[in-house]
Amino acid sequence: MDGEFQDETIVCQDCGKEFVFTAGEQAFYKEKGLQNKPKRCRECRQKRKQAKNTMMQASDNSATSDTVVSKREF
Ligand SMILES: [Zn+2]
């Protein structure tokens, strides 16, 4: 079971930099049932997360129940 993962280098879709999708992260993804590899480096993911938070703070309560965001971006 363990040891089936190997660090993998992925090119970030946003900034074009290479980042490592580590064996540990791959195991985590598998555990969560995520089939898709991350497309963005940690930096860009954090930026996107922050942007999302900012948007949510900026928007009024019109989007309360509809805010079911896919967790695949983790
Ligand atoms: Zn990036």
N, CA, C, O and the ligand as a Tripos MOL2 file, in Angstrom:
@<TRIPOS>MOLECULE
protein
  297   295    75     0     0
PROTEIN
NO_CHARGES

@<TRIPOS>ATOM
      1 N           0.8420   -1.1970    0.0000 N.3       1 MET1
      2 CA          0.0000    0.0000    0.0000 C.3       1 MET1
      3 C           0.8740    1.2420    0.0000 C.2       1 MET1
      4 O           0.7740    2.0910   -0.8850 O.2       1 MET1
      5 N           1.7190    1.3310    0.9920 N.am      2 ASP2
      6 CA          2.6010    2.4910    1.0280 C.3       2 ASP2
      7 C           3.7230    2.3220    0.0130 C.2       2 ASP2
      8 O           4.0400    1.2110   -0.4120 O.2       2 ASP2
      9 N           4.3070    3.4330   -0.3590 N.am      3 GLY3
     10 CA          5.4230    3.3580   -1.2790 C.3       3 GLY3
     11 C           5.0210    3.3200   -2.7290 C.2       3 GLY3
     12 O           5.8730    3.1790   -3.6070 O.2       3 GLY3
     13 N           3.7400    3.4420   -2.9980 N.am      4 GLU4
     14 CA          3.3290    3.4250   -4.3960 C.3       4 GLU4
     15 C           3.4040    4.8130   -5.0180 C.2       4 GLU4
     16 O           3.2790    4.9690   -6.2330 O.2       4 GLU4
     17 N           3.6080    5.8140   -4.1760 N.am      5 PHE5
     18 CA          3.6540    7.1770   -4.6940 C.3       5 PHE5
     19 C           5.0880    7.6590   -4.8460 C.2       5 PHE5
     20 O           5.9780    7.3150   -4.0680 O.2       5 PHE5
     21 N           5.2690    8.4570   -5.8640 N.am      6 GLN6
     22 CA          6.5670    9.0880   -6.0690 C.3       6 GLN6
     23 C           6.3540   10.5630   -6.3160 C.2       6 GLN6
     24 O           5.3760   10.9740   -6.9400 O.2       6 GLN6
     25 N           7.2770   11.3470   -5.8200 N.am      7 ASP7
     26 CA          7.1860   12.7770   -6.0740 C.3       7 ASP7
     27 C           7.0680   13.0300   -7.5690 C.2       7 ASP7
     28 O           7.7130   12.3750   -8.3880 O.2       7 ASP7
     29 N           6.2360   13.9830   -7.8910 N.am      8 GLU8
     30 CA          5.9920   14.2590   -9.2950 C.3       8 GLU8
     31 C           6.1060   15.7600   -9.5200 C.2       8 GLU8
     32 O           5.6230   16.5620   -8.7220 O.2       8 GLU8
     33 N           6.7430   16.1150  -10.6010 N.am      9 THR9
     34 CA          6.8720   17.5340  -10.9090 C.3       9 THR9
     35 C           5.7690   17.9560  -11.8670 C.2       9 THR9
     36 O           5.5740   17.3470  -12.9180 O.2       9 THR9
     37 N           5.0700   18.9820  -11.4970 N.am     10 ILE10
     38 CA          3.9580   19.4770  -12.3100 C.3      10 ILE10
     39 C           4.2080   20.9450  -12.6330 C.2      10 ILE10
     40 O           4.7250   21.6990  -11.8090 O.2      10 ILE10
     41 N           3.8350   21.3300  -13.8300 N.am     11 VAL11
     42 CA          3.9720   22.7340  -14.2040 C.3      11 VAL11
     43 C           2.6850   23.4660  -13.8440 C.2      11 VAL11
     44 O           1.5890   23.0730  -14.2440 O.2      11 VAL11
     45 N           2.8460   24.5210  -13.0910 N.am     12 CYS12
     46 CA          1.6880   25.2730  -12.6300 C.3      12 CYS12
     47 C           0.9520   25.9050  -13.8070 C.2      12 CYS12
     48 O           1.5530   26.5150  -14.6910 O.2      12 CYS12
     49 N          -0.3370   25.7420  -13.7880 N.am     13 GLN13
     50 CA         -1.1720   26.2520  -14.8670 C.3      13 GLN13
     51 C          -1.2270   27.7780  -14.8630 C.2      13 GLN13
     52 O          -1.4040   28.4070  -15.9060 O.2      13 GLN13
     53 N          -1.0750   28.3500  -13.6980 N.am     14 ASP14
     54 CA         -1.2070   29.8030  -13.5850 C.3      14 ASP14
     55 C           0.1030   30.5360  -13.8500 C.2      14 ASP14
     56 O           0.1590   31.4380  -14.6860 O.2      14 ASP14
     57 N           1.1490   30.1460  -13.1380 N.am     15 CYS15
     58 CA          2.3870   30.9200  -13.2430 C.3      15 CYS15
     59 C           3.4390   30.2130  -14.0960 C.2      15 CYS15
     60 O           4.4720   30.8000  -14.4190 O.2      15 CYS15
     61 N           3.1830   28.9650  -14.4580 N.am     16 GLY16
     62 CA          4.1140   28.2660  -15.3350 C.3      16 GLY16
     63 C           5.3460   27.7280  -14.6310 C.2      16 GLY16
     64 O           6.2420   27.1760  -15.2700 O.2      16 GLY16
     65 N           5.3910   27.8870  -13.3270 N.am     17 LYS17
     66 CA          6.5250   27.3620  -12.5800 C.3      17 LYS17
     67 C           6.3040   25.8940  -12.2650 C.2      17 LYS17
     68 O           5.1730   25.4210  -12.1560 O.2      17 LYS17
     69 N           7.4060   25.1970  -12.1220 N.am     18 GLU18
     70 CA          7.2850   23.7970  -11.7320 C.3      18 GLU18
     71 C           7.1520   23.6860  -10.2200 C.2      18 GLU18
     72 O           7.7880   24.4240   -9.4660 O.2      18 GLU18
     73 N           6.3310   22.7670   -9.8020 N.am     19 PHE19
     74 CA          6.2340   22.4970   -8.3790 C.3      19 PHE19
     75 C           6.1470   20.9900   -8.1810 C.2      19 PHE19
     76 O           5.8450   20.2390   -9.1090 O.2      19 PHE19
     77 N           6.4150   20.5730   -6.9720 N.am     20 VAL20
     78 CA          6.4480   19.1400   -6.6930 C.3      20 VAL20
     79 C           5.1510   18.7030   -6.0350 C.2      20 VAL20
     80 O           4.7400   19.2370   -5.0050 O.2      20 VAL20
     81 N           4.5390   17.7460   -6.6380 N.am     21 PHE21
     82 CA          3.3820   17.0770   -6.0520 C.3      21 PHE21
     83 C           3.9600   15.8710   -5.3060 C.2      21 PHE21
     84 O           4.2370   14.8270   -5.8960 O.2      21 PHE21
     85 N           4.1270   16.0410   -4.0330 N.am     22 THR22
     86 CA          4.8910   15.0500   -3.2750 C.3      22 THR22
     87 C           4.1110   13.7590   -3.0720 C.2      22 THR22
     88 O           2.8870   13.7130   -3.1990 O.2      22 THR22
     89 N           4.8540   12.7270   -2.7560 N.am     23 ALA23
     90 CA          4.2340   11.4340   -2.4740 C.3      23 ALA23
     91 C           3.2120   11.5670   -1.3590 C.2      23 ALA23
     92 O           2.1350   10.9730   -1.4060 O.2      23 ALA23
     93 N           3.5700   12.3560   -0.3540 N.am     24 GLY24
     94 CA          2.6530   12.5540    0.7640 C.3      24 GLY24
     95 C           1.3520   13.2070    0.3210 C.2      24 GLY24
     96 O           0.2670   12.8220    0.7570 O.2      24 GLY24
     97 N           1.4770   14.1910   -0.5440 N.am     25 GLU25
     98 CA          0.2810   14.8700   -1.0470 C.3      25 GLU25
     99 C          -0.5470   13.9270   -1.9130 C.2      25 GLU25
    100 O          -1.7780   13.9460   -1.8810 O.2      25 GLU25
    101 N           0.1430   13.1200   -2.6730 N.am     26 GLN26
    102 CA         -0.5840   12.1650   -3.5180 C.3      26 GLN26
    103 C          -1.3860   11.1890   -2.6620 C.2      26 GLN26
    104 O          -2.5240   10.8450   -2.9810 O.2      26 GLN26
    105 N          -0.7750   10.7600   -1.5890 N.am     27 ALA27
    106 CA         -1.4730    9.8610   -0.6690 C.3      27 ALA27
    107 C          -2.6820   10.5670   -0.0760 C.2      27 ALA27
    108 O          -3.7550    9.9800    0.0670 O.2      27 ALA27
    109 N          -2.4940   11.8280    0.2640 N.am     28 PHE28
    110 CA         -3.5820   12.6250    0.8260 C.3      28 PHE28
    111 C          -4.7170   12.7550   -0.1790 C.2      28 PHE28
    112 O          -5.8870   12.5950    0.1670 O.2      28 PHE28
    113 N          -4.3660   13.0420   -1.4020 N.am     29 TYR29
    114 CA         -5.3800   13.1760   -2.4470 C.3      29 TYR29
    115 C          -6.1540   11.8830   -2.6110 C.2      29 TYR29
    116 O          -7.3790   11.8790   -2.7330 O.2      29 TYR29
    117 N          -5.4190   10.7960   -2.6130 N.am     30 LYS30
    118 CA         -6.0740    9.5150   -2.8060 C.3      30 LYS30
    119 C          -7.0310    9.2290   -1.6570 C.2      30 LYS30
    120 O          -8.1450    8.7410   -1.8470 O.2      30 LYS30
    121 N          -6.5610    9.5450   -0.4730 N.am     31 GLU31
    122 CA         -7.3870    9.3330    0.7080 C.3      31 GLU31
    123 C          -8.6750   10.1280    0.6120 C.2      31 GLU31
    124 O          -9.7340    9.6670    1.0380 O.2      31 GLU31
    125 N          -8.5800   11.3160    0.0550 N.am     32 LYS32
    126 CA         -9.7520   12.1710   -0.0830 C.3      32 LYS32
    127 C         -10.5960   11.7800   -1.2930 C.2      32 LYS32
    128 O         -11.6750   12.3340   -1.5040 O.2      32 LYS32
    129 N         -10.1130   10.8390   -2.0780 N.am     33 GLY33
    130 CA        -10.8530   10.4170   -3.2480 C.3      33 GLY33
    131 C         -10.7330   11.3780   -4.4080 C.2      33 GLY33
    132 O         -11.5500   11.3630   -5.3280 O.2      33 GLY33
    133 N          -9.7150   12.2110   -4.3620 N.am     34 LEU34
    134 CA         -9.5210   13.1680   -5.4550 C.3      34 LEU34
    135 C          -8.7560   12.4930   -6.5800 C.2      34 LEU34
    136 O          -7.6900   11.9140   -6.3730 O.2      34 LEU34
    137 N          -9.3180   12.5790   -7.7590 N.am     35 GLN35
    138 CA         -8.6910   11.9250   -8.8970 C.3      35 GLN35
    139 C          -7.7850   12.8650   -9.6700 C.2      35 GLN35
    140 O          -6.8720   12.4350  -10.3750 O.2      35 GLN35
    141 N          -8.0450   14.1230   -9.5310 N.am     36 ASN36
    142 CA         -7.2880   15.0900  -10.3260 C.3      36 ASN36
    143 C          -6.0400   15.5520   -9.5850 C.2      36 ASN36
    144 O          -6.0680   15.8250   -8.3850 O.2      36 ASN36
    145 N          -4.9830   15.6270  -10.3080 N.am     37 LYS37
    146 CA         -3.7740   16.1980   -9.7280 C.3      37 LYS37
    147 C          -3.9370   17.6980   -9.6230 C.2      37 LYS37
    148 O          -4.7110   18.2960  -10.3710 O.2      37 LYS37
    149 N          -3.2270   18.2990   -8.7180 N.am     38 PRO38
    150 CA         -3.2860   19.7610   -8.6450 C.3      38 PRO38
    151 C          -2.7170   20.3660   -9.9120 C.2      38 PRO38
    152 O          -1.7610   19.8510  -10.4910 O.2      38 PRO38
    153 N          -3.3110   21.4490  -10.3270 N.am     39 LYS39
    154 CA         -2.8510   22.0970  -11.5580 C.3      39 LYS39
    155 C          -2.0290   23.3310  -11.2350 C.2      39 LYS39
    156 O          -1.3880   23.9190  -12.1060 O.2      39 LYS39
    157 N          -2.0610   23.7080   -9.9780 N.am     40 ARG40
    158 CA         -1.3890   24.9480   -9.6110 C.3      40 ARG40
    159 C          -0.4700   24.7290   -8.4230 C.2      40 ARG40
    160 O          -0.6960   23.8630   -7.5780 O.2      40 ARG40
    161 N           0.5640   25.5370   -8.3890 N.am     41 CYS41
    162 CA          1.4830   25.4620   -7.2640 C.3      41 CYS41
    163 C           0.7960   25.9990   -6.0080 C.2      41 CYS41
    164 O          -0.2650   26.6220   -6.0590 O.2      41 CYS41
    165 N           1.4370   25.7340   -4.9080 N.am     42 ARG42
    166 CA          0.8320   26.1300   -3.6370 C.3      42 ARG42
    167 C           0.5640   27.6340   -3.5960 C.2      42 ARG42
    168 O          -0.4790   28.0920   -3.1300 O.2      42 ARG42
    169 N           1.5310   28.3710   -4.0930 N.am     43 GLU43
    170 CA          1.4000   29.8220   -4.1020 C.3      43 GLU43
    171 C           0.1210   30.2590   -4.8160 C.2      43 GLU43
    172 O          -0.6630   31.0510   -4.2920 O.2      43 GLU43
    173 N          -0.0650   29.7330   -6.0040 N.am     44 CYS44
    174 CA         -1.2150   30.1490   -6.8000 C.3      44 CYS44
    175 C          -2.5150   29.6600   -6.1650 C.2      44 CYS44
    176 O          -3.5390   30.3410   -6.2180 O.2      44 CYS44
    177 N          -2.4620   28.4900   -5.5740 N.am     45 ARG45
    178 CA         -3.6710   28.0000   -4.9100 C.3      45 ARG45
    179 C          -4.0460   28.9140   -3.7580 C.2      45 ARG45
    180 O          -5.2200   29.2040   -3.5270 O.2      45 ARG45
    181 N          -3.0200   29.3640   -3.0380 N.am     46 GLN46
    182 CA         -3.3050   30.2590   -1.9280 C.3      46 GLN46
    183 C          -3.8540   31.5850   -2.4240 C.2      46 GLN46
    184 O          -4.7800   32.1520   -1.8450 O.2      46 GLN46
    185 N          -3.2700   32.0570   -3.4940 N.am     47 LYS47
    186 CA         -3.7690   33.3090   -4.0670 C.3      47 LYS47
    187 C          -5.2320   33.1740   -4.4370 C.2      47 LYS47
    188 O          -6.0430   34.0600   -4.1670 O.2      47 LYS47
    189 N          -5.5570   32.0490   -5.0620 N.am     48 ARG48
    190 CA         -6.9410   31.8450   -5.4830 C.3      48 ARG48
    191 C          -7.8670   31.7510   -4.2830 C.2      48 ARG48
    192 O          -8.9860   32.2640   -4.2900 O.2      48 ARG48
    193 N          -7.3730   31.0880   -3.2620 N.am     49 LYS49
    194 CA         -8.1770   30.9510   -2.0590 C.3      49 LYS49
    195 C          -8.4480   32.3300   -1.4460 C.2      49 LYS49
    196 O          -9.5620   32.6400   -1.0260 O.2      49 LYS49
    197 N          -7.4090   33.1260   -1.4140 N.am     50 GLN50
    198 CA         -7.5620   34.4690   -0.8530 C.3      50 GLN50
    199 C          -8.5160   35.2950   -1.6970 C.2      50 GLN50
    200 O          -9.3570   36.0260   -1.1730 O.2      50 GLN50
    201 N          -8.3780   35.1710   -2.9910 N.am     51 ALA51
    202 CA         -9.2620   35.9080   -3.8820 C.3      51 ALA51
    203 C         -10.7060   35.5040   -3.6180 C.2      51 ALA51
    204 O         -11.6100   36.3400   -3.6090 O.2      51 ALA51
    205 N         -10.9040   34.2210   -3.4050 N.am     52 LYS52
    206 CA        -12.2460   33.7190   -3.1490 C.3      52 LYS52
    207 C         -12.7810   34.3130   -1.8530 C.2      52 LYS52
    208 O         -13.9230   34.7670   -1.7880 O.2      52 LYS52
    209 N         -11.9460   34.3020   -0.8310 N.am     53 ASN53
    210 CA        -12.3640   34.8680    0.4460 C.3      53 ASN53
    211 C         -12.7170   36.3360    0.3050 C.2      53 ASN53
    212 O         -13.7250   36.8030    0.8380 O.2      53 ASN53
    213 N         -11.8870   37.0460   -0.4090 N.am     54 THR54
    214 CA        -12.1310   38.4620   -0.6060 C.3      54 THR54
    215 C         -13.4650   38.6760   -1.3150 C.2      54 THR54
    216 O         -14.2410   39.5650   -0.9640 O.2      54 THR54
    217 N         -13.7070   37.8470   -2.3100 N.am     55 MET55
    218 CA        -14.9490   37.9580   -3.0480 C.3      55 MET55
    219 C         -16.1430   37.6980   -2.1400 C.2      55 MET55
    220 O         -17.1660   38.3790   -2.2070 O.2      55 MET55
    221 N         -15.9770   36.6810   -1.2820 N.am     56 MET56
    222 CA        -17.0810   36.3270   -0.4030 C.3      56 MET56
    223 C         -17.3470   37.4370    0.6020 C.2      56 MET56
    224 O         -18.4950   37.7000    0.9590 O.2      56 MET56
    225 N         -16.2930   38.0780    1.0510 N.am     57 GLN57
    226 CA        -16.4790   39.1810    1.9860 C.3      57 GLN57
    227 C         -17.1160   40.3700    1.2830 C.2      57 GLN57
    228 O         -17.9350   41.0870    1.8570 O.2      57 GLN57
    229 N         -16.7250   40.5610    0.0370 N.am     58 ALA58
    230 CA        -17.2100   41.7100   -0.6980 C.3      58 ALA58
    231 C         -18.6790   41.5600   -1.0710 C.2      58 ALA58
    232 O         -19.4350   42.5310   -1.0700 O.2      58 ALA58
    233 N         -19.0670   40.3440   -1.3870 N.am     59 SER59
    234 CA        -20.4520   40.1480   -1.8120 C.3      59 SER59
    235 C         -21.3910   40.2170   -0.6170 C.2      59 SER59
    236 O         -21.0220   39.8380    0.4940 O.2      59 SER59
    237 N         -22.5660   40.6860   -0.8420 N.am     60 ASP60
    238 CA        -23.5270   40.7180    0.2520 C.3      60 ASP60
    239 C         -24.1800   39.3550    0.3900 C.2      60 ASP60
    240 O         -23.7540   38.3910   -0.2450 O.2      60 ASP60
    241 N         -25.1980   39.2740    1.2050 N.am     61 ASN61
    242 CA        -25.7360   37.9570    1.5420 C.3      61 ASN61
    243 C         -26.5820   37.3390    0.4400 C.2      61 ASN61
    244 O         -27.3400   36.4050    0.7000 O.2      61 ASN61
    245 N         -26.4700   37.8320   -0.7630 N.am     62 SER62
    246 CA        -27.2550   37.2540   -1.8510 C.3      62 SER62
    247 C         -26.7990   35.8320   -2.1530 C.2      62 SER62
    248 O         -27.5750   35.0190   -2.6560 O.2      62 SER62
    249 N         -25.5590   35.5390   -1.8490 N.am     63 ALA63
    250 CA        -25.0150   34.2240   -2.2080 C.3      63 ALA63
    251 C         -24.6980   33.3990   -0.9800 C.2      63 ALA63
    252 O         -23.5730   32.9300   -0.8120 O.2      63 ALA63
    253 N         -25.6690   33.2260   -0.1380 N.am     64 THR64
    254 CA        -25.3820   32.4720    1.0780 C.3      64 THR64
    255 C         -25.5080   30.9790    0.8600 C.2      64 THR64
    256 O         -24.5760   30.2310    1.1570 O.2      64 THR64
    257 N         -26.6340   30.5350    0.3500 N.am     65 SER65
    258 CA        -26.8400   29.0980    0.2420 C.3      65 SER65
    259 C         -26.2310   28.5220   -1.0350 C.2      65 SER65
    260 O         -26.0100   27.3150   -1.1390 O.2      65 SER65
    261 N         -25.9710   29.3740   -1.9790 N.am     66 ASP66
    262 CA        -25.4490   28.8770   -3.2500 C.3      66 ASP66
    263 C         -23.9330   28.7620   -3.2660 C.2      66 ASP66
    264 O         -23.3260   28.4790   -4.2990 O.2      66 ASP66
    265 N         -23.3500   28.9800   -2.1330 N.am     67 THR67
    266 CA        -21.8920   29.0330   -2.1250 C.3      67 THR67
    267 C         -21.2710   27.6660   -1.8870 C.2      67 THR67
    268 O         -20.3160   27.5420   -1.1190 O.2      67 THR67
    269 N         -21.7920   26.6620   -2.5240 N.am     68 VAL68
    270 CA        -21.1880   25.3410   -2.4090 C.3      68 VAL68
    271 C         -20.0670   25.2570   -3.4360 C.2      68 VAL68
    272 O         -20.2960   25.0450   -4.6270 O.2      68 VAL68
    273 N         -18.8780   25.4270   -2.9460 N.am     69 VAL69
    274 CA        -17.7320   25.4570   -3.8390 C.3      69 VAL69
    275 C         -17.0850   24.0820   -3.8720 C.2      69 VAL69
    276 O         -16.9320   23.4190   -2.8460 O.2      69 VAL69
    277 N         -16.7230   23.6850   -5.0350 N.am     70 SER70
    278 CA        -16.0420   22.4000   -5.1660 C.3      70 SER70
    279 C         -14.7680   22.3880   -4.3440 C.2      70 SER70
    280 O         -14.0170   23.3630   -4.3350 O.2      70 SER70
    281 N         -14.5240   21.2860   -3.6580 N.am     71 LYS71
    282 CA        -13.3460   21.2160   -2.8200 C.3      71 LYS71
    283 C         -12.1640   20.6290   -3.5930 C.2      71 LYS71
    284 O         -11.1060   20.3770   -3.0170 O.2      71 LYS71
    285 N         -12.3380   20.4210   -4.8490 N.am     72 ARG72
    286 CA        -11.2920   19.7590   -5.6270 C.3      72 ARG72
    287 C         -10.0250   20.6040   -5.7640 C.2      72 ARG72
    288 O          -8.9530   20.0980   -6.0960 O.2      72 ARG72
    289 N         -10.1740   21.8740   -5.5050 N.am     73 GLU73
    290 CA         -9.0410   22.7520   -5.7130 C.3      73 GLU73
    291 C          -8.0480   22.7050   -4.5760 C.2      73 GLU73
    292 O          -6.9760   23.3060   -4.6500 O.2      73 GLU73
    293 N          -8.3920   22.0170   -3.5590 N.am     74 PHE74
    294 CA         -7.5980   22.0800   -2.3490 C.3      74 PHE74
    295 C          -6.1110   22.1650   -2.6120 C.2      74 PHE74
    296 O          -5.3200   22.2240   -1.6700 O.2      74 PHE74
    297 ZN          1.7820   28.8930   -9.7110 Zn       75 ZN75
@<TRIPOS>BOND
     1     1     2 1
     2     2     3 1
     3     3     4 2
     4     3     5 am
     5     5     6 1
     6     6     7 1
     7     7     8 2
     8     7     9 am
     9     9    10 1
    10    10    11 1
    11    11    12 2
    12    11    13 am
    13    13    14 1
    14    14    15 1
    15    15    16 2
    16    15    17 am
    17    17    18 1
    18    18    19 1
    19    19    20 2
    20    19    21 am
    21    21    22 1
    22    22    23 1
    23    23    24 2
    24    23    25 am
    25    25    26 1
    26    26    27 1
    27    27    28 2
    28    27    29 am
    29    29    30 1
    30    30    31 1
    31    31    32 2
    32    31    33 am
    33    33    34 1
    34    34    35 1
    35    35    36 2
    36    35    37 am
    37    37    38 1
    38    38    39 1
    39    39    40 2
    40    39    41 am
    41    41    42 1
    42    42    43 1
    43    43    44 2
    44    43    45 am
    45    45    46 1
    46    46    47 1
    47    47    48 2
    48    47    49 am
    49    49    50 1
    50    50    51 1
    51    51    52 2
    52    51    53 am
    53    53    54 1
    54    54    55 1
    55    55    56 2
    56    55    57 am
    57    57    58 1
    58    58    59 1
    59    59    60 2
    60    59    61 am
    61    61    62 1
    62    62    63 1
    63    63    64 2
    64    63    65 am
    65    65    66 1
    66    66    67 1
    67    67    68 2
    68    67    69 am
    69    69    70 1
    70    70    71 1
    71    71    72 2
    72    71    73 am
    73    73    74 1
    74    74    75 1
    75    75    76 2
    76    75    77 am
    77    77    78 1
    78    78    79 1
    79    79    80 2
    80    79    81 am
    81    81    82 1
    82    82    83 1
    83    83    84 2
    84    83    85 am
    85    85    86 1
    86    86    87 1
    87    87    88 2
    88    87    89 am
    89    89    90 1
    90    90    91 1
    91    91    92 2
    92    91    93 am
    93    93    94 1
    94    94    95 1
    95    95    96 2
    96    95    97 am
    97    97    98 1
    98    98    99 1
    99    99   100 2
   100    99   101 am
   101   101   102 1
   102   102   103 1
   103   103   104 2
   104   103   105 am
   105   105   106 1
   106   106   107 1
   107   107   108 2
   108   107   109 am
   109   109   110 1
   110   110   111 1
   111   111   112 2
   112   111   113 am
   113   113   114 1
   114   114   115 1
   115   115   116 2
   116   115   117 am
   117   117   118 1
   118   118   119 1
   119   119   120 2
   120   119   121 am
   121   121   122 1
   122   122   123 1
   123   123   124 2
   124   123   125 am
   125   125   126 1
   126   126   127 1
   127   127   128 2
   128   127   129 am
   129   129   130 1
   130   130   131 1
   131   131   132 2
   132   131   133 am
   133   133   134 1
   134   134   135 1
   135   135   136 2
   136   135   137 am
   137   137   138 1
   138   138   139 1
   139   139   140 2
   140   139   141 am
   141   141   142 1
   142   142   143 1
   143   143   144 2
   144   143   145 am
   145   145   146 1
   146   146   147 1
   147   147   148 2
   148   147   149 am
   149   149   150 1
   150   150   151 1
   151   151   152 2
   152   151   153 am
   153   153   154 1
   154   154   155 1
   155   155   156 2
   156   155   157 am
   157   157   158 1
   158   158   159 1
   159   159   160 2
   160   159   161 am
   161   161   162 1
   162   162   163 1
   163   163   164 2
   164   163   165 am
   165   165   166 1
   166   166   167 1
   167   167   168 2
   168   167   169 am
   169   169   170 1
   170   170   171 1
   171   171   172 2
   172   171   173 am
   173   173   174 1
   174   174   175 1
   175   175   176 2
   176   175   177 am
   177   177   178 1
   178   178   179 1
   179   179   180 2
   180   179   181 am
   181   181   182 1
   182   182   183 1
   183   183   184 2
   184   183   185 am
   185   185   186 1
   186   186   187 1
   187   187   188 2
   188   187   189 am
   189   189   190 1
   190   190   191 1
   191   191   192 2
   192   191   193 am
   193   193   194 1
   194   194   195 1
   195   195   196 2
   196   195   197 am
   197   197   198 1
   198   198   199 1
   199   199   200 2
   200   199   201 am
   201   201   202 1
   202   202   203 1
   203   203   204 2
   204   203   205 am
   205   205   206 1
   206   206   207 1
   207   207   208 2
   208   207   209 am
   209   209   210 1
   210   210   211 1
   211   211   212 2
   212   211   213 am
   213   213   214 1
   214   214   215 1
   215   215   216 2
   216   215   217 am
   217   217   218 1
   218   218   219 1
   219   219   220 2
   220   219   221 am
   221   221   222 1
   222   222   223 1
   223   223   224 2
   224   223   225 am
   225   225   226 1
   226   226   227 1
   227   227   228 2
   228   227   229 am
   229   229   230 1
   230   230   231 1
   231   231   232 2
   232   231   233 am
   233   233   234 1
   234   234   235 1
   235   235   236 2
   236   235   237 am
   237   237   238 1
   238   238   239 1
   239   239   240 2
   240   239   241 am
   241   241   242 1
   242   242   243 1
   243   243   244 2
   244   243   245 am
   245   245   246 1
   246   246   247 1
   247   247   248 2
   248   247   249 am
   249   249   250 1
   250   250   251 1
   251   251   252 2
   252   251   253 am
   253   253   254 1
   254   254   255 1
   255   255   256 2
   256   255   257 am
   257   257   258 1
   258   258   259 1
   259   259   260 2
   260   259   261 am
   261   261   262 1
   262   262   263 1
   263   263   264 2
   264   263   265 am
   265   265   266 1
   266   266   267 1
   267   267   268 2
   268   267   269 am
   269   269   270 1
   270   270   271 1
   271   271   272 2
   272   271   273 am
   273   273   274 1
   274   274   275 1
   275   275   276 2
   276   275   277 am
   277   277   278 1
   278   278   279 1
   279   279   280 2
   280   279   281 am
   281   281   282 1
   282   282   283 1
   283   283   284 2
   284   283   285 am
   285   285   286 1
   286   286   287 1
   287   287   288 2
   288   287   289 am
   289   289   290 1
   290   290   291 1
   291   291   292 2
   292   291   293 am
   293   293   294 1
   294   294   295 1
   295   295   296 2
@<TRIPOS>SUBSTRUCTURE
     1 MET1         2 RESIDUE 1 A MET
     2 ASP2         6 RESIDUE 1 A ASP
     3 GLY3        10 RESIDUE 1 A GLY
     4 GLU4        14 RESIDUE 1 A GLU
     5 PHE5        18 RESIDUE 1 A PHE
     6 GLN6        22 RESIDUE 1 A GLN
     7 ASP7        26 RESIDUE 1 A ASP
     8 GLU8        30 RESIDUE 1 A GLU
     9 THR9        34 RESIDUE 1 A THR
    10 ILE10       38 RESIDUE 1 A ILE
    11 VAL11       42 RESIDUE 1 A VAL
    12 CYS12       46 RESIDUE 1 A CYS
    13 GLN13       50 RESIDUE 1 A GLN
    14 ASP14       54 RESIDUE 1 A ASP
    15 CYS15       58 RESIDUE 1 A CYS
    16 GLY16       62 RESIDUE 1 A GLY
    17 LYS17       66 RESIDUE 1 A LYS
    18 GLU18       70 RESIDUE 1 A GLU
    19 PHE19       74 RESIDUE 1 A PHE
    20 VAL20       78 RESIDUE 1 A VAL
    21 PHE21       82 RESIDUE 1 A PHE
    22 THR22       86 RESIDUE 1 A THR
    23 ALA23       90 RESIDUE 1 A ALA
    24 GLY24       94 RESIDUE 1 A GLY
    25 GLU25       98 RESIDUE 1 A GLU
    26 GLN26      102 RESIDUE 1 A GLN
    27 ALA27      106 RESIDUE 1 A ALA
    28 PHE28      110 RESIDUE 1 A PHE
    29 TYR29      114 RESIDUE 1 A TYR
    30 LYS30      118 RESIDUE 1 A LYS
    31 GLU31      122 RESIDUE 1 A GLU
    32 LYS32      126 RESIDUE 1 A LYS
    33 GLY33      130 RESIDUE 1 A GLY
    34 LEU34      134 RESIDUE 1 A LEU
    35 GLN35      138 RESIDUE 1 A GLN
    36 ASN36      142 RESIDUE 1 A ASN
    37 LYS37      146 RESIDUE 1 A LYS
    38 PRO38      150 RESIDUE 1 A PRO
    39 LYS39      154 RESIDUE 1 A LYS
    40 ARG40      158 RESIDUE 1 A ARG
    41 CYS41      162 RESIDUE 1 A CYS
    42 ARG42      166 RESIDUE 1 A ARG
    43 GLU43      170 RESIDUE 1 A GLU
    44 CYS44      174 RESIDUE 1 A CYS
    45 ARG45      178 RESIDUE 1 A ARG
    46 GLN46      182 RESIDUE 1 A GLN
    47 LYS47      186 RESIDUE 1 A LYS
    48 ARG48      190 RESIDUE 1 A ARG
    49 LYS49      194 RESIDUE 1 A LYS
    50 GLN50      198 RESIDUE 1 A GLN
    51 ALA51      202 RESIDUE 1 A ALA
    52 LYS52      206 RESIDUE 1 A LYS
    53 ASN53      210 RESIDUE 1 A ASN
    54 THR54      214 RESIDUE 1 A THR
    55 MET55      218 RESIDUE 1 A MET
    56 MET56      222 RESIDUE 1 A MET
    57 GLN57      226 RESIDUE 1 A GLN
    58 ALA58      230 RESIDUE 1 A ALA
    59 SER59      234 RESIDUE 1 A SER
    60 ASP60      238 RESIDUE 1 A ASP
    61 ASN61      242 RESIDUE 1 A ASN
    62 SER62      246 RESIDUE 1 A SER
    63 ALA63      250 RESIDUE 1 A ALA
    64 THR64      254 RESIDUE 1 A THR
    65 SER65      258 RESIDUE 1 A SER
    66 ASP66      262 RESIDUE 1 A ASP
    67 THR67      266 RESIDUE 1 A THR
    68 VAL68      270 RESIDUE 1 A VAL
    69 VAL69      274 RESIDUE 1 A VAL
    70 SER70      278 RESIDUE 1 A SER
    71 LYS71      282 RESIDUE 1 A LYS
    72 ARG72      286 RESIDUE 1 A ARG
    73 GLU73      290 RESIDUE 1 A GLU
    74 PHE74      294 RESIDUE 1 A PHE
    75 ZN75       297 GROUP 0 **** ****
